């Protein structure tokens, strides 16, 4: 979410909490992407805030309840409030249990993802296929009205990558199941009771390697029976999809211009394909980032 919207989003979350008699005098920003994650204090509630056009909040509540029943390690809704989507000033606000953060080990992260996949196999939840996500990215790239700043040479490049990777992954005929869709560290809560996943409205059906393509390399090393070649293709695909989405008009991802340039650079440089956390560390200056031109 752009900085200009953050202040209004925080005010909306505080207003919702106050209307429910949950004392909230302040908010600590925990995560900012296409939505905000806020710790409201002193009531200690996790508020998730997104623009109303995002329209994923009710789905996430519904899926959380279904996956909780299936024994999946997912974040819990705030028990002091009704499990509803609250609207304020053009934003959707949902309230969740706040957990004191604990950094999970790669082993714990991998085990939690495995348990999530096991539970999801028990849940009868209609969902799109992972290829629908590819189609969305392809539409952004193909339509100059959706991505007017994308240079023509890169439009051709990204279009070709998305098409060839889709074909390569589908041609493998790998067993597919219900997935989280984006189980990266930004959608994981480390708690004293173990890691818990959030942001469930991205769930889709596909090979488990599609989920693994979103997590750190060290986590993949502890997940059983990984098809490494398929994982490499999925990592490549995720880089291409993220690059495409950053070029979309109205993209709310912070520093989206910088991200889209660096993701394209990584795709042009070729394998080994960096993981999403590696890209985020580079772009946030935790490693030596390449010069942005």
HELIX and SHEET records of a PDB file:
HELIX    1   1 UNK A    3  UNK A   19  1                                  17    
HELIX    2   2 UNK A   52  UNK A   54  5                                   3    
HELIX    3   3 UNK A   57  UNK A   69  1                                  13    
HELIX    4   4 UNK A  106  UNK A  122  1                                  17    
HELIX    5   5 UNK A  130  UNK A  142  1                                  13    
HELIX    6   6 UNK A  152  UNK A  171  1                                  20    
HELIX    7   7 UNK A  185  UNK A  187  5                                   3    
HELIX    8   8 UNK A  200  UNK A  202  5                                   3    
HELIX    9   9 UNK A  208  UNK A  212  1                                   5    
HELIX   10  10 UNK A  217  UNK A  220  1                                   4    
HELIX   11  11 UNK A  228  UNK A  246  1                                  19    
HELIX   12  12 UNK A  256  UNK A  269  1                                  14    
HELIX   13  13 UNK A  276  UNK A  283  1                                   8    
SHEET    1   A 5 UNK A  24  UNK A  32  0                                        
SHEET    2   A 5 UNK A  36  UNK A  42 -1                                        
SHEET    3   A 5 UNK A  45  UNK A  51 -1                                        
SHEET    4   A 5 UNK A  91  UNK A  97 -1                                        
SHEET    5   A 5 UNK A  86  UNK A  88 -1                                        
SHEET    1   B 2 UNK A 177  UNK A 179  0                                        
SHEET    2   B 2 UNK A 204  UNK A 206 -1                                        
SHEET    1   C 2 UNK A 188  UNK A 189  0                                        
SHEET    2   C 2 UNK A 196  UNK A 197 -1                                        
END                                                                             
